[in-house]
Amino acid sequence: MITEEELDELIICKKCHTLHKKVPLSKRKKAFCSKCDTLLYQDNSNMIDTTLALVIAAAISLFIAFKFTIVTIDIKGLEKSLTIYALFMVILEQHQYIVGVMFIFLIFIFPITIILSMLILLILMKLKKGGYLVQRLLILLAHIRPWSMVDIFFISLLVAMVKLFDYAYIELGVSFIALIFTLILDIIITKNISFYELWDLHTKIYGRVDE
């Protein structure tokens, strides 16, 4: 029977499901699947510092996106500046309460929770403190990360703007640019870090934390 320690030394390719045995990597090296050449894991010696810097930048960008104007629309001299809060109020004014609740959770609450959770757990891991709290935050992130839909909101906003181009003058606001940076940073963070690597790093720093 394979022990839990032996299982920890194995990794399965997420694309072709080929099983591999983990080997130590030198600095900045990566391990790829022998069958389909998919990235399996990489050296994570600088992962905390790099990811922490990206998360802080994403937090600042997300704050700007929520705080300032996304677009200014001018229709025959009637000018309207829209923020995310203003869009939420328009939804409520149309009595679309279910859509409003989904909007506030998927576009506001979940993204903020994800950013703050990532920020707290990375700081704690850097300080090598709060192992149990880090574990709970990792579990929380695994559950809510798929529900962050800032990218879907951004695409929907682009579609709406394209439809208005023939009828109105549209000026992009600071929040629109901030949303672009937030999405780029999210892609970089997602590409360079995985929950598997975070759990592996958690075990290296704290050992096994009992439920």
TAGI-V484738 format. One record per backbone hydrogen bond with DSSP energy under -0.5 kcal/mol. CO is the residue of the C=O (numbers start at 0). NH is the residue of the N-H. Records with the same first field share a line. If there is no record, write none. Layout:
CO=NH + NH
This chain:
2=6
3=7
4=8
5=8
6=9
8=21
10=19
12=16
17=12
19=10 + 21
25=28
28=42
30=39 + 40
32=36
37=32
40=30
43=46
45=49
46=50
47=51
48=52
49=53
50=54
51=55
52=56
53=57
54=58
55=59
56=60
57=61
58=62
59=63
60=64
61=65
62=66
63=67
68=174 + 175
69=172
70=81
71=170
72=74 + 79
73=75 + 168
74=77
76=78
77=74
79=72
81=69 + 70
82=86
83=87
84=88
85=89
86=90
87=91
88=92
89=93
90=95
91=94
94=96
95=99
96=100
97=101
98=102
99=103
100=104
101=105
102=106 + 107
103=107 + 108
104=109
105=148
107=111
108=112
109=113
110=114
111=115
112=116
113=117
114=118
115=119
116=120
117=121
118=122
119=123
120=124
121=125
122=126
123=127 + 128
129=133
130=134
131=135
132=136
133=137
134=138
135=139
136=140
137=141
138=142
139=143
140=144
143=146
144=147
146=148
148=152
149=153
150=154
151=155
152=156
153=157
154=158
155=159
156=160
157=161
158=162
159=163
160=164
161=164
163=166 + 167
167=169
168=73
170=71
172=176
173=177
174=178
175=179
176=180
177=181
178=182
179=183
180=184
181=185
182=186
183=187
184=188
185=189
186=190
187=191
188=192
193=197
194=198
195=199
196=200
197=201
198=202
199=203
200=204
201=205 + 206
202=206
207=209
